[in-house]
């Protein structure tokens, strides 16, 4: 698979592990219907690994992907951005994008 993660996102995930907010450097990519907007791709940082997950190791981060979502999350870039509201993981791929607020 072609999943990428920026240095900012990797650093944030490692920091969350160091702060005890995450047990391990692991995130989950999910896809779903966004109503009239079409497909949505999202990220979860607190869903446990499932037995049938596809695991993609990207720069020391385990990216868990459900079998049904594999084709939709292909080519996704995971980024992290600080802003006046705190920070957000930002996903981008050809199907659209989604944000997970921390």
N, C-alpha and C positions, 0 to 999 in steps of 0.2 A: 504494500500500500504506500501511498505517497501522502503522509501526514507530516506537517512540519510545525515546529514550535520556536517562537522567537526567544531571544535571550531574556527579555523582560518577563515573559510568561514562565519560563523555566526557573528563573530566580524567584518569582513570587511563589511558585509551587514548593520549591526547596525551603523558602522562608516559612511557609505554612506548616511544613513538616517540623522544622526546627522549633516553631512556636507551639507545637502540640495540637494544632488545628486539624492536621492530617496525620494518619498513621504511617503512610508511605507516599512517595512521589507518584501518585496515580490519579488519573482523571478519567471520566467517561464521556465519550461523544455519543449523542443521540440524535435521531432525526424524527420528524413528525410533521403532520399537516398543520399549516398556519392559516387555515380557513381560506379566504379568497386570495391571500398572499402567496399561496402555494406551499412549498416545502420549507421547513425550518430546521436548522441544525443548531443544537445546543450543547452546552457543557455542564457536567455535574462534577463537583469535587467531593461529594460525600456518599456516593452510591458504592456499595461493596462490589467487588469482582464477582461475576457470575461464572458458573461452570462452563457454559457454552460461549463465553466471550472470546472474541479475537483480540489478542494483546499485541499492540505495536509498541516497541520500545523506541522512543524518540529522545535522544540526548539525555538519557537517564530517567526519563519519565515514562511510566507505563500508561499507555492510552488504551482504555478498554472500549471495545466496540461490539455492540450486539450484532449477530449475524445478519439480521434484516436491515441494519443501517450501513453495512460496509460499503455498498455502492454509492450511497448518498454522501458519506463523509470523506470519500476519496478526494484527495487534493486540498483538504482543509488545512488552513494555517491557524494555529492558536497563538494569540497575542495577549498582552496584558498592558493596560494603560491606567495610570493614576490621573485623577481629575478632582474637581472641587467636591465631588460627592464621595470620594474614597478611591475606589478602583474597580475596574471591570476586566474580565476576560472577554476578549473579542475574537470571534471566529469569522473567517471568510473562506468562501469556496464558490464554485460556479452556481450552486443552488440558492445562495443567499447567505444571510449571516444571522447571528443571534448573540445575545449578551447575557452573561450570568453575573449578577451583582453579588458582591461579598459583603 
